[in-house]
């Protein structure tokens, strides 16, 4: 729990609070850094190797990860 409101929600709209906007911006920076790290590995011709273990809730695994497995295996 982060202890601050990041969204203001009414019956007609959902808006980010100031803290929410800062949070989203920080997350975007983090995601960009992850993407850059992946691209650096790829440009060196090296791909991540080994077993990947994921500890996540079943709905996330089934709806988000399972659909990506086939494409991931094609890259390997």
Residue pairs with C-beta under 8 A, 6 or more apart in sequence:
2 23
4 17
4 19
5 17
5 19
5 20
6 16
6 17
6 19
6 20
6 23
6 24
7 14
7 15
7 16
7 17
7 20
8 14
8 15
8 16
8 17
9 15
16 24
41 47
41 48
47 75
47 76
54 61
54 65
56 65
